Amino acid sequence: PPSGLYHERQRLELCALHALNNVLQRPCFTRQAADDICKRQLNSQSPSLAPDARLNPHRSLLGTGNYDVNVIMAALQGLGLAAVWWDKRRALERLALGEILGFILNVPSNVSLGFVALPLRRQHWLAVRQHRGTYYNLDSKLPAPVPIGGEEELR
């Protein structure tokens, strides 16, 4: 990766954690931290995600990750950051890029078993972040960050 650019690679179904850490540019969250977010009460004014649920709806039943958007939003909130939903029908010119730390996208992804592609598609979290004037695709499934370009190429 370019000097100083942090990029976590995919492990298990931890793409949400990798996307968070990649957009924050440091190893801020672990699987244990995300599991704790799934179980805890966020604060006295808001309901918990699922503190007493035997089968937690915000992560994989197998404990391999696959965290949902609620975990991402709670993780960011815990750092004093906010996730803002973007409706793809809105004009991209309305994005105030100077005020955005980065992007966490949920995209369809092919499923494979080793080198064999399966006829399945699942959702996958990935991060995009600007570094030294260039935006990078920090998808954890990539072997290294992929440069996107400047603001015009990003839009």
C-alpha positions as CSV (number, residue, x, y, z in Angstrom):
1,P,0.0,0.0,0.0
2,P,1.0,3.6,-0.4
3,S,3.2,4.8,2.5
4,G,1.1,5.5,5.6
5,L,-2.2,3.9,4.2
6,Y,-3.7,1.3,6.5
7,H,-5.4,-1.7,4.9
8,E,-6.8,-4.7,6.7
9,R,-7.4,-7.9,4.7
10,Q,-10.5,-10.1,4.8
11,R,-10.8,-12.7,7.6
12,L,-13.9,-14.8,8.2
13,E,-17.0,-12.7,7.8
14,L,-15.5,-9.6,9.4
15,C,-15.8,-7.2,6.5
16,A,-17.8,-4.7,8.6
17,L,-14.9,-4.6,11.1
18,H,-12.3,-4.3,8.3
19,A,-14.3,-1.5,6.7
20,L,-14.5,0.4,10.0
21,N,-10.8,0.0,10.7
22,N,-9.9,0.8,7.1
23,V,-12.0,4.0,7.0
24,L,-10.6,5.0,10.5
25,Q,-7.1,4.1,9.3
26,R,-6.1,2.2,12.4
27,P,-7.0,-1.2,14.1
28,C,-9.7,0.3,16.2
29,F,-12.3,-2.5,16.4
30,T,-11.9,-6.2,17.1
31,R,-14.4,-9.1,16.8
32,Q,-14.8,-9.0,20.6
33,A,-15.6,-5.2,20.5
34,A,-18.2,-5.8,17.8
35,D,-19.8,-8.7,19.7
36,D,-19.9,-6.4,22.8
37,I,-21.7,-3.8,20.7
38,C,-24.2,-6.4,19.6
39,K,-25.0,-7.2,23.2
40,R,-24.8,-4.0,25.1
41,Q,-27.3,-1.2,25.8
42,L,-26.0,1.8,23.9
43,N,-27.1,4.4,26.4
44,S,-29.9,5.1,28.8
45,Q,-31.9,7.0,26.1
46,S,-31.6,4.4,23.4
47,P,-32.7,0.8,23.3
48,S,-30.1,-1.9,23.2
49,L,-29.2,-3.7,20.0
50,A,-30.0,-7.1,21.5
51,P,-28.4,-7.6,25.0
52,D,-30.4,-10.7,26.0
53,A,-31.0,-12.3,22.6
54,R,-29.9,-15.9,22.5
55,L,-29.7,-15.6,18.7
56,N,-28.3,-12.1,18.1
57,P,-29.8,-10.6,14.9
58,H,-26.9,-8.2,14.4
59,R,-24.2,-10.9,13.7
60,S,-23.7,-14.4,12.3
61,L,-25.1,-17.3,14.2
62,L,-21.7,-19.1,13.9
63,G,-19.8,-16.2,15.5
64,T,-17.8,-15.5,12.3
65,G,-18.9,-11.9,12.0
66,N,-21.3,-10.8,9.3
67,Y,-22.2,-7.7,11.4
68,D,-25.1,-5.5,10.2
69,V,-25.3,-1.7,9.8
70,N,-26.5,-1.2,13.4
71,V,-23.1,-2.4,14.7
72,I,-21.3,-0.1,12.3
73,M,-23.4,2.9,13.3
74,A,-23.0,2.1,17.1
75,A,-19.3,1.7,16.7
76,L,-18.9,5.1,15.0
77,Q,-21.3,6.7,17.5
78,G,-19.0,5.4,20.3
79,L,-16.2,7.4,18.7
80,G,-18.2,10.5,18.4
81,L,-18.7,10.0,14.7
82,A,-21.9,9.7,12.7
83,A,-22.9,7.6,9.8
84,V,-25.0,9.4,7.3
85,W,-27.2,7.4,4.9
86,W,-26.8,8.4,1.3
87,D,-29.6,7.6,-1.1
88,K,-28.1,6.7,-4.5
89,R,-30.9,8.6,-6.2
90,R,-29.4,11.9,-4.9
91,A,-26.9,13.8,-7.0
92,L,-23.3,13.0,-6.1
93,E,-22.5,16.7,-6.5
94,R,-24.3,17.2,-3.2
95,L,-21.7,15.3,-1.3
96,A,-19.6,17.7,0.8
97,L,-16.4,15.7,0.4
98,G,-14.4,18.0,2.6
99,E,-16.6,17.1,5.5
100,I,-16.6,13.3,5.0
101,L,-14.0,11.1,6.8
102,G,-14.7,8.2,4.5
103,F,-17.3,5.9,3.0
104,I,-18.5,2.5,4.1
105,L,-20.4,0.9,1.3
106,N,-22.5,-2.3,1.3
107,V,-22.2,-4.0,-2.0
108,P,-23.2,-7.3,-3.5
109,S,-20.3,-9.8,-3.6
110,N,-19.8,-13.2,-5.2
111,V,-19.3,-16.2,-2.9
112,S,-16.5,-18.7,-3.6
113,L,-15.2,-21.8,-2.0
114,G,-11.5,-21.7,-2.6
115,F,-11.1,-21.2,-6.4
116,V,-14.6,-22.3,-7.2
117,A,-17.2,-19.5,-7.6
118,L,-20.6,-20.4,-6.3
119,P,-23.8,-19.2,-7.8
120,L,-24.5,-17.1,-4.7
121,R,-24.3,-13.4,-3.9
122,R,-24.0,-11.9,-0.4
123,Q,-23.6,-8.4,0.8
124,H,-20.1,-7.1,1.6
125,W,-18.9,-4.0,3.5
126,L,-16.0,-2.0,2.0
127,A,-14.3,1.3,2.8
128,V,-13.3,4.2,0.6
129,R,-11.0,6.9,2.0
130,Q,-8.9,9.8,0.8
131,H,-5.2,9.7,1.4
132,R,-2.9,12.6,0.3
133,G,-5.4,13.8,-2.3
134,T,-6.3,10.5,-3.8
135,Y,-9.3,8.3,-2.9
136,Y,-8.7,4.6,-2.4
137,N,-10.8,1.5,-2.5
138,L,-9.9,-0.2,0.7
139,D,-12.0,-3.3,0.2
140,S,-10.6,-6.0,2.5
141,K,-11.0,-8.6,-0.3
142,L,-8.4,-6.8,-2.3
143,P,-4.7,-7.7,-1.9
144,A,-3.9,-3.9,-1.6
145,P,-5.7,-0.6,-1.8
146,V,-6.7,0.4,-5.3
147,P,-6.5,4.1,-6.2
148,I,-9.7,5.6,-7.5
149,G,-8.4,9.2,-8.2
150,G,-9.5,12.6,-7.1
151,E,-13.0,14.0,-6.3
152,E,-14.2,13.8,-9.9
153,E,-13.2,10.2,-10.3
154,L,-14.7,9.3,-7.0
155,R,-18.1,10.9,-7.9
